[in-house]
Amino acid sequence: MAFELIALPFDSAALEPAISARTLSYHHGKHHKAYIDKTNAAIEGTDLADADLETVIAKARGSNQGLFNNSAQSWNHGFYWYSLSPEAQQPSGDLAKKIDASFGSFDELKKKLAERGAGHFSNGWVWLAAKGDTLSIEETHDGDTLVDTGTLPLLTIDVWEHAYYLDHQNLRPDYLKQVIEGHINWAFAAENLARGTAWKYPA
């Protein structure tokens, strides 16, 4: 089973000016596609050839760094596209209650997400995650992921330079502010919380 580059769940210009169609053409069409292609090449003819992406990630962690990097980056990017929304949203229901309980308020969560993203050294990912009844902000470096860690990822923001440099150059905080204020898919985060298990990369 070869993995496929999933389609963006929105028009390529739908996130402008926070994330331009030009950035997405490279980020989705080249970076994400390269991770998928390298994952497929690495598992072809092996006992992982028919496994789902989550299994590939878990099996490769600690044993095959190249495969882990490419498979985890494939998953992270798919999850990131679904973490984004063309329109500003507000969390509601159980997610909103847990945000208030864990961070004090929605505004405080947004502030902390922006701070952690801006302060993250070098490349990686900033996540809103759940463990039990508590929500937390987590960071992973380079190609690492939360999907196989026992901590439930609700949404993620890519802080690799290729996610924002064409639009914001070295001003990562500007990218984070625009994404957090206007383009987070809180409905997707709520779905992940309600399901209680990690999102699966589409087969």
N, C-alpha and C positions, 0 to 999 in steps of 0.2 A: 504494500500500500504506500504509494508515494504521497507525501503531503503537498498541499497546494497553497499558493499565496492567496489568502482570503481577500475578497473585495473590501474596499473601504465601506463602512456603513453610512457614508454621507458623501455628497459631492466634493470633489477635490478642492473647490473654492469656498466651501461652506464655513471654514474656520478662519477665513481672512478677517482682519489683518494679523491675528494672533499667530496663525500658522498658514502660510501661503500655499497655493496650489503648486508652486515651483518646489517648495520644500517637500511637500508630500510626494511629488513625482520622483524625487531622489530617495526620500526616507522609506516610502512604501514600495515604490517600483524597483528600486535598486538595492537598498540596504536589507529590507525585510526579505525580498526575493532571494538575495544571496544567502541569507541564513537558511532559508527553506531548501534551496538547491544543495547547499553543502551538507545539510542534515540528510537529505535523500541519498546523496552519493555515499555518505558514511554508513548508512544502514542497509544499503542494497546488498542482497545476498547473505545477510546475517540473520541471527535469530530475532532481531528487532525489526525486521523488514515489514512485518504485519502488525506491529505494536502501535498503540496510540501515542501521541506526542508526549503526554504526561508520563507514560511508562518509559519512553526513551530517555527523558530527562532524569528520572529517578534512577534508572540503571546506569546512566553515564556519569552521574555525580560521583566524584572521587575515584573513578576508574578510567575514564576517557575524557580528558579535559576538552579536547577539540570538539568532540561530539556534544559534550555538555554545553559548551559555549554556544554552539550553533542552534541546538534544539531549544535551549532555554531562551535564547534571543528570539527565536521564531515564536515561541509562546508569549513572551513578554510583549512583543510588538502587536500580536493579535489582540491581546488583552488591552493594550494601550489604545488601539483604535476604538474599541468598544467603550473605553473609559471617557471618550470625548463626545461632545454633543455640539451640533451647530448652534443651538440656542441655550441661553442661560437657564439653569434649573435650580430648584430649591429641594433639599432633602425633605422627606415627609415620613409619617408613620413611625415604625419601629426604628428605622435608621436615624431619623431626627432625634428621637428620644435617647438613643445610645450616644449620639454625638454630644448632646447636652450633658449627659451623665459622665462621659469620658473626657470632654474638653471644656465644659462650662457653657459653651455656646457655639453656634455655627460660625460666627465671625472669628472666634478664637481658633477653631479648627483651620479655617482658611489662612489665618495668620501663621499658624504653626507649619502648615504645609508649605507655605511660601518660604518661611525661614529655613526649614530643613532642606528644601530643594535648592535654595540659594547657597546654603552652607555646605552642601554635599561636595566633597573633594573629588575632582576629576569626573570620570564617567560613571553612569549608573542610573538608578531608579529610585523614586520616592513613592511610597505606597500608603494608602489607608487600608488597615487590616483589622481583623477581629480574631480574638482568642477568648473563647468562652463568652461572657457578657461584656467584655471590655474591648473598646476600639483603641487602636494605637497607630502612630505614624512610624513606618519602618523604612529603612534604606538598604538597598543592595548595591554592590559595586560591580562595575563592568557588566558581564553577562549573567550574573547570578539572579535567582528568581525565588519567589516565595511558594510556588505552586506545590512543591513536594516537601515542605518544611513543617507542616502541621499548623501553621499560622494561615488563616483564611484571607486571601487577597480580595479586597472589595473594589479597588481602583488603583491605577498607577499613573505616574507622570514620568515621562522619559526626560532625563537630564543629560544625556549624551549631547555633545555639541552639534551633531548632525541634526538633532531635533529642532534646533532653533537658530543656528548661526547665520543662515542665509537671510533670515528676517530680522534678527535682533543682535547680530554679531556677538560681542562678548557680554551683552547685557542679559544674562540669564534671568535676573529678577523681573525684567519687563515681560519676558515670555511667560514666566510663572504667574505673574499677576493677571495677565490677560486670559490665560487658560483657566486659572482657578476661579476668577470672577465671572467668566462668561462661557466656558466650554467644558465643564465637567458634567459627565453623564451620571447624575445622582440616582436616576432610575435604575441604571445598570448596577450601581453599587448596592442599591436596596435589593435587587434581585439576587445578587450574590449572597448577601446577608441572610435573606429569607431561605434560600436553598441550603445554605450551611455547608456546602461542598464547593471545591474550587471549580471555576469555569473551565470547560473543556474546549480545546482547540477544535474547530469544526473539521470533521473527517472529510 
